């Protein structure tokens, strides 16, 4: 559907987290995101994205990209057309989400129906424990022990085994997945994989640097591996075959819901299992990913839980259960 757009408004938001959150690559204190509105008369489509510095993106870069394509957008554009004029990243993700929202309002059909996913069901999201000392990680795990799915940030190898054992002891009934965020070497993966398997971990996410993936060819570590930093769009799948059993789809990597849905369907057709993940975001940023979650085996969409403040919610969190909120506006006619 070719969408009529009169103007695009884009701005930066700097949203504090409740407390700093550490992963293998560093510590985050804020969710730095862009908000986009695609406006046509009284109809407004909204989107949000976090440009990912790890891939050379930034908020100034994303805002510049959006400004550069304004004449094309005002001339009328489809979501498929957006894939041709912008690369994957924060700018395309935010614009794509706004176009999905605007399409719902112009067509009278909600986003799930447009995507061929209606009706949507509740999903179970992981609750993520950031990189903490083993004792602090165990304290958080004990507090969250009734959650059905816990994701554990690892990647500081010296304490990773103790950290994982402490969390398993504190949350014996939870399904666990771990994410090393490219923090291990091959030898460390070989040592940690049997430990994780014996502790009942279901999945190891991105153990090695993406540039080192070739050493995983045709290796069996006794536990499935999931590509995150190594998987961006459908173009990633050829190299991942034989290395990973799962992929983690994030809209800020794929450049939006349009490509993410195509990636999910292409990956499933090739036998990959699916996880949908997120970066720092409000529920507006997570709302499009909720559609992708309907196709996935594992979902990690908990980012809004760690913000210091809340806005009108697009999604409702009830423990680890995630569903549309009664105040939802995104993707509705």
Secondary structure in CASP SS format (residue, H / E / C, confidence):
PFRMAT SS
TARGET T0000
AUTHOR 0000-0000-0000
METHOD secondary structure of the structure
MODEL  1
X C 1.00
X C 1.00
X E 1.00
X C 1.00
X C 1.00
X C 1.00
X E 1.00
X E 1.00
X E 1.00
X E 1.00
X E 1.00
X E 1.00
X E 1.00
X E 1.00
X E 1.00
X E 1.00
X E 1.00
X E 1.00
X E 1.00
X E 1.00
X E 1.00
X E 1.00
X E 1.00
X C 1.00
X C 1.00
X E 1.00
X E 1.00
X E 1.00
X E 1.00
X E 1.00
X E 1.00
X E 1.00
X E 1.00
X E 1.00
X E 1.00
X E 1.00
X E 1.00
X E 1.00
X E 1.00
X E 1.00
X C 1.00
X C 1.00
X E 1.00
X E 1.00
X E 1.00
X E 1.00
X E 1.00
X E 1.00
X E 1.00
X C 1.00
X C 1.00
X C 1.00
X H 1.00
X H 1.00
X H 1.00
X C 1.00
X C 1.00
X C 1.00
X H 1.00
X H 1.00
X H 1.00
X H 1.00
X H 1.00
X H 1.00
X H 1.00
X H 1.00
X H 1.00
X H 1.00
X C 1.00
X H 1.00
X H 1.00
X H 1.00
X H 1.00
X H 1.00
X C 1.00
X C 1.00
X E 1.00
X C 1.00
X H 1.00
X H 1.00
X H 1.00
X H 1.00
X H 1.00
X H 1.00
X H 1.00
X C 1.00
X C 1.00
X C 1.00
X C 1.00
X H 1.00
X H 1.00
X H 1.00
X H 1.00
X H 1.00
X H 1.00
X H 1.00
X H 1.00
X H 1.00
X H 1.00
X H 1.00
X H 1.00
X H 1.00
X H 1.00
X H 1.00
X H 1.00
X H 1.00
X H 1.00
X C 1.00
X C 1.00
X C 1.00
X H 1.00
X H 1.00
X H 1.00
X H 1.00
X C 1.00
X C 1.00
X C 1.00
X C 1.00
X C 1.00
X C 1.00
X C 1.00
X C 1.00
X E 1.00
X E 1.00
X C 1.00
X C 1.00
X E 1.00
X E 1.00
X E 1.00
X C 1.00
X C 1.00
X C 1.00
X C 1.00
X H 1.00
X H 1.00
X H 1.00
X H 1.00
X H 1.00
X H 1.00
X H 1.00
X H 1.00
X H 1.00
X H 1.00
X C 1.00
X C 1.00
X C 1.00
X C 1.00
X C 1.00
X E 1.00
X E 1.00
X E 1.00
X E 1.00
X E 1.00
X C 1.00
X C 1.00
X C 1.00
X H 1.00
X H 1.00
X H 1.00
X H 1.00
X H 1.00
X H 1.00
X H 1.00
X H 1.00
X H 1.00
X H 1.00
X H 1.00
X H 1.00
X H 1.00
X H 1.00
X C 1.00
X C 1.00
X C 1.00
X C 1.00
X E 1.00
X E 1.00
X E 1.00
X E 1.00
X E 1.00
X C 1.00
X C 1.00
X C 1.00
X C 1.00
X C 1.00
X C 1.00
X H 1.00
X H 1.00
X H 1.00
X H 1.00
X H 1.00
X H 1.00
X H 1.00
X H 1.00
X H 1.00
X H 1.00
X H 1.00
X H 1.00
X H 1.00
X C 1.00
X C 1.00
X E 1.00
X E 1.00
X E 1.00
X E 1.00
X E 1.00
X C 1.00
X C 1.00
X C 1.00
X C 1.00
X H 1.00
X H 1.00
X H 1.00
X H 1.00
X H 1.00
X H 1.00
X H 1.00
X C 1.00
X C 1.00
X C 1.00
X C 1.00
X C 1.00
X C 1.00
X C 1.00
X C 1.00
X E 1.00
X E 1.00
X E 1.00
X C 1.00
X C 1.00
X C 1.00
X C 1.00
X C 1.00
X C 1.00
X H 1.00
X H 1.00
X H 1.00
X H 1.00
X H 1.00
X H 1.00
X H 1.00
X C 1.00
X C 1.00
X C 1.00
X C 1.00
X C 1.00
X E 1.00
X E 1.00
X E 1.00
X E 1.00
X C 1.00
X H 1.00
X H 1.00
X H 1.00
X H 1.00
X C 1.00
X C 1.00
X H 1.00
X H 1.00
X H 1.00
X H 1.00
X H 1.00
X H 1.00
X H 1.00
X H 1.00
X H 1.00
X H 1.00
X H 1.00
X H 1.00
X H 1.00
X C 1.00
X C 1.00
X C 1.00
X E 1.00
X E 1.00
X E 1.00
X E 1.00
X C 1.00
X C 1.00
X C 1.00
X C 1.00
X C 1.00
X C 1.00
X H 1.00
X H 1.00
X H 1.00
X H 1.00
X H 1.00
X H 1.00
X H 1.00
X H 1.00
X H 1.00
X H 1.00
X H 1.00
X C 1.00
X C 1.00
X C 1.00
X C 1.00
X E 1.00
X E 1.00
X C 1.00
X C 1.00
X C 1.00
X H 1.00
X H 1.00
X H 1.00
X H 1.00
X E 1.00
X C 1.00
X C 1.00
X C 1.00
X C 1.00
X C 1.00
X C 1.00
X C 1.00
X E 1.00
X E 1.00
X E 1.00
X E 1.00
X C 1.00
X C 1.00
X E 1.00
X E 1.00
X E 1.00
X E 1.00
X C 1.00
X C 1.00
X C 1.00
X C 1.00
X C 1.00
X C 1.00
X C 1.00
X C 1.00
X C 1.00
END
